[in-house]
Amino acid sequence: MPLRTQESLGSLAGKRVIVRCDLNVPLRDGVITDDGRVRASLPTLNALINQGARLVICSHLGRPAGAPDEKYSLAPVAQRLSELLGKPVAFARDTVGESAHDAVAALEDGEVAVIENLRFNPGETAKDDAERRAFAEQLAQLGDALVSDGFGVVHRKQASVYDLAEILPSAAGLLIAKELDVLDRLTEKPEAPYTVVLGGSKVSDKLGVIAHLLPRVQKICVGGGMMFTFLAAQGYKVGKSLLEEDQLDTVRGYIETAEELGVELILPVDAVVAASFGADAAHEVAAADEIENTPFGADGLGLDIGPQTAELFAVAIRESNTVFWNGPMGVFEMAAFAAGTKTVAKALTEVGGLSVVGGGDSAAAVRQLGFSDDQFGHISTGGGASLEFLEGKKLPGLEVLGWQ
């Protein structure tokens, strides 16, 4: 059964439509530092506004402990939405209480309200089916239909993502449809040469993706903190760099499988090694097999891919027609260790075919390093959801919308 899209809900004029967005944006002192996820929700919201629907927008933000916490309030997001939509956006100070009901009751056709952080209610993320369902029933009282558009949470069986979609007439929004179209192109009919670039801190986070994509790709580049487990698997000493010793045998298996399949596994030939973890730490470039032969000895830790590695990755990326990248190449938040990530990002902007930035830290990195969204084929809004999709896993928030 295909994914149910907004058209399946018929005319929504005058109806209260709950829109489950993913507005989980980074905040610093109450100020949004990256509004990419807010902007990604606009096509769906504007389409519904233009139909004359009455929008009840809900989302989570951060990880509050199932109770109100001012630092995780969606108030700044409601303000930013108002600016981007060019119209007033009402804000309810609770999720299913008096403020939410009053805000929704006051809506006219084409008007918008945002209710407070869903995770202020423990029922949103409850493992107990009955508790989760009870919260979804309360949410359902606020709307006549649900448009699910929070791609970043479709891998979670949560009240607003799963149970609410069973209770109300429901369909996927434009963002989810777009994300699935891109992911389908990455898994079912990728145009060769196809290169996957993986970074981030842990190998264990990417094992399923590596296993699922190995038979589908021509090249895999491995950087970030996870690269040191690959280097250690080759017998190199990595000092105090991030290392998952329990994954060494698994990684050796992937190296062998790549060779058997004819997949080019491009591993780092050099790294930026630092004396300690800090923006001002002394650092220098070392060959991959010389990490402990810097002045820092066995106390040195790798915090970025080296320039030779960055260029190897960039060449592989530029020669490809399809590229998927997930995970920074180093600690990009610190200028001294951002060069690898920046080189990879720039190479992705030069891909002639489809270039996909796989959400999460990668999306934050490209924006922080000065790139604009339109320089890439697609920037995903869901890092974890993208990875689980690429692992071939079933995602409850999509299955409930008819996706098979």
C-alpha positions as CSV (number, residue, x, y, z in Angstrom):
1,M,0.0,0.0,0.0
2,P,1.4,3.4,-1.0
3,L,2.0,6.3,1.4
4,R,-1.1,8.3,2.1
5,T,-0.6,11.9,1.0
6,Q,-2.4,15.1,1.9
7,E,-4.7,14.7,-1.2
8,S,-6.2,11.6,0.4
9,L,-7.7,13.7,3.2
10,G,-10.0,15.6,0.7
11,S,-10.9,19.2,1.3
12,L,-9.5,20.5,4.6
13,A,-11.1,24.0,4.4
14,G,-12.4,25.0,7.8
15,K,-11.1,21.8,9.4
16,R,-8.7,21.7,12.4
17,V,-5.6,20.0,11.1
18,I,-3.0,18.8,13.5
19,V,0.4,19.0,11.8
20,R,3.1,16.9,13.5
21,C,6.3,18.8,12.5
22,D,9.9,18.2,13.6
23,L,10.8,21.6,15.0
24,N,13.5,20.2,17.2
25,V,15.9,23.1,16.6
26,P,19.1,24.0,18.4
27,L,18.7,26.8,20.9
28,R,21.3,28.9,22.7
29,D,20.0,31.2,25.5
30,G,16.5,30.9,24.0
31,V,17.7,31.9,20.5
32,I,17.4,29.5,17.5
33,T,20.9,28.9,16.1
34,D,19.8,26.9,13.0
35,D,16.2,27.2,11.7
36,G,16.6,24.7,8.9
37,R,13.9,22.3,10.3
38,V,11.5,25.2,10.7
39,R,12.0,26.3,7.1
40,A,11.7,22.7,5.8
41,S,8.2,22.6,7.3
42,L,7.0,25.7,5.4
43,P,5.8,24.1,2.1
44,T,3.4,21.8,3.9
45,L,2.1,24.5,6.3
46,N,1.6,27.0,3.4
47,A,-0.3,24.4,1.4
48,L,-2.7,23.8,4.3
49,I,-3.1,27.5,5.0
50,N,-3.9,28.1,1.4
51,Q,-6.6,25.4,1.6
52,G,-8.2,27.3,4.5
53,A,-7.3,24.7,7.1
54,R,-7.0,25.7,10.8
55,L,-3.5,24.6,11.8
56,V,-2.6,23.1,15.1
57,I,1.2,22.6,15.0
58,C,2.9,20.2,17.4
59,S,6.4,19.1,17.9
60,H,9.0,18.0,20.5
61,L,12.2,19.9,21.3
62,G,15.1,18.4,23.2
63,R,14.8,15.8,25.9
64,P,12.8,17.2,28.8
65,A,12.0,14.6,31.4
66,G,8.2,14.3,30.7
67,A,7.5,17.6,32.5
68,P,7.5,21.3,31.6
69,D,11.0,22.9,31.4
70,E,11.3,26.5,30.2
71,K,14.6,25.9,28.4
72,Y,12.8,23.5,26.0
73,S,9.8,25.7,25.3
74,L,8.6,26.0,21.7
75,A,7.9,29.7,22.2
76,P,10.9,30.8,20.2
77,V,9.9,28.4,17.4
78,A,6.4,29.8,17.3
79,Q,7.9,33.3,17.0
80,R,10.2,32.2,14.1
81,L,7.3,30.5,12.4
82,S,5.3,33.7,12.6
83,E,8.2,35.6,10.9
84,L,8.6,32.9,8.2
85,L,4.9,32.6,7.5
86,G,4.3,36.3,7.5
87,K,1.3,36.1,9.8
88,P,0.5,35.8,13.5
89,V,1.0,32.4,15.2
90,A,-0.8,31.8,18.4
91,F,1.1,29.9,21.1
92,A,-0.4,27.6,23.7
93,R,1.5,27.2,27.0
94,D,0.5,23.6,27.4
95,T,-0.1,20.5,25.2
96,V,-3.6,19.3,25.8
97,G,-4.7,21.6,28.6
98,E,-6.9,24.8,28.8
99,S,-4.4,27.0,26.9
100,A,-4.2,24.5,24.0
101,H,-8.0,24.1,23.8
102,D,-8.5,27.9,23.9
103,A,-5.9,28.6,21.2
104,V,-7.5,26.0,18.9
105,A,-11.0,27.2,19.6
106,A,-10.0,30.7,18.6
107,L,-8.6,29.7,15.2
108,E,-10.3,30.9,12.0
109,D,-9.7,29.5,8.5
110,G,-6.1,29.7,7.5
111,E,-4.9,30.6,11.0
112,V,-2.1,28.9,12.9
113,A,-1.5,27.9,16.5
114,V,1.5,26.1,18.0
115,I,1.0,24.0,21.2
116,E,3.8,23.5,23.7
117,N,6.5,20.9,23.6
118,L,4.9,17.4,23.3
119,R,7.5,15.9,25.5
120,F,6.4,18.0,28.5
121,N,3.8,15.2,28.7
122,P,5.2,11.8,29.7
123,G,2.6,10.0,27.5
124,E,4.4,11.2,24.3
125,T,7.4,8.9,24.7
126,A,5.9,6.3,27.0
127,K,6.9,2.7,26.4
128,D,3.5,1.6,27.9
129,D,1.0,1.4,25.0
130,A,-2.0,2.4,27.1
131,E,-0.3,5.5,28.5
132,R,0.9,6.6,25.1
133,R,-2.6,5.9,23.6
134,A,-4.3,7.9,26.3
135,F,-2.1,11.0,25.5
136,A,-2.8,10.5,21.8
137,E,-6.6,10.5,22.5
138,Q,-6.2,13.8,24.3
139,L,-4.3,15.3,21.4
140,A,-6.9,14.0,19.0
141,Q,-9.5,16.2,20.6
142,L,-7.7,19.2,19.2
143,G,-8.1,18.2,15.5
144,D,-10.2,16.7,12.8
145,A,-7.3,15.2,10.8
146,L,-3.5,14.7,11.1
147,V,-0.8,15.6,8.6
148,S,2.3,13.9,9.8
149,D,5.4,15.8,8.5
150,G,8.1,15.3,11.2
151,F,10.4,13.0,9.2
152,G,13.0,13.2,12.0
153,V,10.8,11.2,14.3
154,V,9.2,8.6,12.0
155,H,11.5,5.9,13.4
156,R,9.9,6.5,16.9
157,K,6.7,4.8,18.0
158,Q,5.5,7.8,19.9
159,A,2.0,9.2,20.6
160,S,1.9,12.0,18.1
161,V,3.8,10.0,15.5
162,Y,2.1,6.6,15.6
163,D,-1.0,6.4,17.9
164,L,-2.5,9.7,16.8
165,A,-2.2,8.6,13.1
166,E,-4.3,5.6,14.0
167,I,-7.0,7.6,15.8
168,L,-7.5,10.5,13.3
169,P,-7.7,10.5,9.5
170,S,-4.1,10.9,8.7
171,A,-1.6,11.4,5.8
172,A,2.0,12.3,5.2
173,G,3.0,15.9,4.5
174,L,5.0,17.2,1.6
175,L,8.3,17.0,3.6
176,I,8.0,13.3,4.4
177,A,7.0,12.6,0.8
178,K,10.1,14.5,-0.4
179,E,12.4,12.7,2.0
180,L,11.1,9.3,1.0
181,D,11.6,10.1,-2.7
182,V,15.2,11.0,-2.1
183,L,15.9,7.9,0.1
184,D,14.2,5.7,-2.5
185,R,16.6,7.0,-5.1
186,L,19.5,6.2,-2.7
187,T,18.5,2.6,-2.1
188,E,16.5,1.3,-5.1
189,K,17.8,3.0,-8.3
190,P,21.0,4.9,-7.4
191,E,22.9,6.3,-10.4
192,A,26.4,5.0,-10.5
193,P,29.1,5.7,-9.5
194,Y,27.5,5.8,-6.0
195,T,29.7,7.0,-3.0
196,V,28.7,6.9,0.6
197,V,30.7,9.1,3.1
198,L,30.3,8.2,6.7
199,G,31.6,10.1,9.7
200,G,30.5,11.0,13.2
201,S,31.7,9.5,16.5
202,K,30.7,5.9,16.6
203,V,31.0,2.9,14.3
204,S,28.2,1.2,16.1
205,D,25.8,3.9,15.0
206,K,26.6,3.1,11.3
207,L,27.0,-0.7,11.2
208,G,23.5,-1.4,9.8
209,V,24.0,1.3,7.1
210,I,27.3,-0.1,6.1
211,A,25.9,-3.7,5.9
212,H,22.8,-2.6,3.9
213,L,24.6,-0.3,1.5
214,L,27.8,-2.4,0.7
215,P,26.1,-4.4,-2.1
216,R,24.7,-1.1,-3.6
217,V,27.6,1.3,-3.7
218,Q,30.9,1.6,-5.5
219,K,32.8,3.5,-2.9
220,I,32.6,4.1,0.9
221,C,34.7,6.9,2.6
222,V,35.1,6.6,6.4
223,G,36.1,9.6,8.5
224,G,35.1,11.2,11.8
225,G,35.6,9.5,15.2
226,M,34.6,6.2,13.7
227,M,37.7,6.1,11.5
228,F,39.9,5.2,14.4
229,T,38.2,1.9,14.9
230,F,38.8,1.1,11.2
231,L,42.5,2.2,11.6
232,A,42.9,0.0,14.7
233,A,41.3,-2.9,12.8
234,Q,44.2,-2.5,10.4
235,G,46.7,-2.8,13.2
236,Y,47.5,0.9,13.6
237,K,47.9,2.6,17.0
238,V,45.5,5.4,17.5
239,G,46.6,6.9,20.9
240,K,43.6,8.3,22.9
241,S,41.4,8.7,19.8
242,L,37.9,7.5,20.0
243,L,38.0,3.7,19.7
244,E,35.3,1.0,20.0
245,E,37.3,-2.1,20.7
246,D,34.2,-4.3,20.8
247,Q,33.6,-3.5,17.1
248,L,37.1,-4.4,15.8
249,D,36.1,-7.9,14.5
250,T,32.9,-6.5,12.9
251,V,34.9,-3.8,11.2
252,R,37.5,-6.3,9.9
253,G,34.5,-8.3,8.5
254,Y,33.3,-5.2,6.6
255,I,36.8,-4.6,5.2
256,E,36.8,-8.1,3.9
257,T,33.3,-7.9,2.5
258,A,34.0,-4.7,0.7
259,E,37.0,-6.4,-1.0
260,E,34.9,-9.4,-2.0
261,L,32.2,-7.2,-3.5
262,G,34.7,-4.9,-5.3
263,V,33.6,-1.9,-3.3
264,E,36.4,0.7,-2.8
265,L,36.7,1.3,0.9
266,I,38.6,4.6,1.2
267,L,40.1,4.9,4.7
268,P,42.1,7.8,6.1
269,V,45.8,8.1,5.2
270,D,46.4,10.9,7.7
271,A,44.7,12.7,10.6
272,V,44.9,15.9,12.6
273,V,46.2,14.8,16.0
274,A,45.8,17.0,19.1
275,A,47.4,17.1,22.5
276,S,43.9,17.3,24.1
277,F,40.3,17.9,23.3
278,G,40.0,21.7,23.0
279,A,39.8,24.5,20.5
280,D,43.2,25.8,21.4
281,A,45.0,22.5,21.8
282,A,48.3,22.0,20.1
283,H,47.9,19.8,17.0
284,E,49.6,18.5,13.9
285,V,49.0,16.3,10.9
286,A,50.2,12.7,11.2
287,A,50.1,9.8,8.8
288,A,47.5,7.2,9.7
289,D,50.2,4.7,10.9
290,E,52.2,7.4,12.8
291,I,49.5,8.8,15.1
292,E,51.5,7.9,18.2
293,N,54.7,9.3,16.8
294,T,53.7,12.9,17.2
295,P,55.1,15.0,20.1
296,F,51.9,14.0,22.0
297,G,52.8,10.3,21.9
298,A,50.2,7.8,23.1
299,D,48.2,10.7,24.6
300,G,47.5,12.2,21.2
301,L,44.0,12.1,19.9
302,G,42.7,12.4,16.4
303,L,40.1,15.2,15.9
304,D,39.8,15.4,12.1
305,I,40.8,13.7,8.9
306,G,44.1,15.0,7.5
307,P,44.4,17.1,4.3
308,Q,45.5,14.1,2.1
309,T,42.5,12.1,3.2
310,A,40.2,15.1,2.7
311,E,41.4,15.4,-0.9
312,L,41.0,11.6,-1.5
313,F,37.4,11.8,-0.3
314,A,36.8,15.0,-2.4
315,V,38.0,13.3,-5.6
316,A,35.8,10.2,-4.9
317,I,32.8,12.5,-4.3
318,R,33.3,14.7,-7.4
319,E,33.6,11.6,-9.6
320,S,30.3,10.2,-8.4
321,N,26.7,10.7,-9.7
322,T,25.1,9.8,-6.4
323,V,26.5,10.7,-3.0
324,F,25.1,10.2,0.5
325,W,27.0,11.8,3.4
326,N,26.2,11.3,7.1
327,G,28.4,12.4,9.9
328,P,31.1,15.1,10.2
329,M,34.8,14.3,9.4
330,G,36.0,15.9,12.6
331,V,35.1,18.2,15.5
332,F,33.9,20.9,13.1
333,E,32.7,23.1,15.9
334,M,36.3,24.0,16.6
335,A,38.0,25.8,13.7
336,A,41.3,23.9,14.0
337,F,39.4,20.6,13.3
338,A,36.8,21.7,10.7
339,A,38.9,21.6,7.5
340,G,38.0,17.9,6.7
341,T,34.3,18.5,7.0
342,K,34.5,21.7,5.0
343,T,36.4,19.9,2.2
344,V,33.8,17.1,2.0
345,A,30.9,19.6,2.0
346,K,32.5,21.7,-0.8
347,A,33.0,18.5,-2.9
348,L,29.3,17.6,-2.4
349,T,28.3,21.0,-3.9
350,E,30.3,20.0,-7.1
351,V,28.4,16.7,-7.7
352,G,26.7,16.6,-11.1
353,G,24.1,14.2,-9.9
354,L,22.3,13.7,-6.6
355,S,24.1,14.9,-3.4
356,V,22.4,14.2,-0.1
357,V,23.4,15.5,3.3
358,G,22.0,13.0,5.8
359,G,20.7,15.3,8.5
360,G,21.8,15.7,12.1
361,D,25.3,17.0,12.7
362,S,26.1,16.9,9.0
363,A,23.2,19.4,8.3
364,A,24.3,21.6,11.2
365,A,27.9,21.5,9.9
366,V,27.3,22.6,6.4
367,R,25.3,25.6,7.6
368,Q,27.8,26.5,10.3
369,L,30.6,26.3,7.7
370,G,28.9,28.8,5.5
371,F,27.2,26.7,2.9
372,S,23.5,27.3,1.8
373,D,20.9,24.5,1.5
374,D,20.5,25.1,-2.2
375,Q,24.1,24.1,-2.9
376,F,23.1,20.5,-2.2
377,G,20.6,18.2,-3.9
378,H,18.9,17.5,-0.6
379,I,19.6,18.1,3.1
380,S,17.7,15.6,5.2
381,T,15.9,16.8,8.3
382,G,16.2,13.4,10.0
383,G,19.6,11.9,10.7
384,G,18.5,8.9,12.7
385,A,15.4,8.3,10.5
386,S,17.5,8.5,7.4
387,L,20.0,6.0,8.7
388,E,17.3,3.5,9.8
389,F,15.7,3.8,6.4
390,L,19.0,3.1,4.7
391,E,19.5,0.1,7.0
392,G,16.3,-1.3,5.6
393,K,14.4,-1.1,8.9
394,K,10.6,-0.7,9.2
395,L,9.8,2.8,10.5
396,P,6.5,2.9,12.6
397,G,5.7,6.5,11.8
398,L,5.7,5.6,8.1
399,E,4.0,2.2,8.3
400,V,1.0,3.8,10.1
401,L,0.7,6.1,7.0
402,G,0.5,3.2,4.6
403,W,4.2,3.0,3.6
404,Q,5.4,-0.5,2.8
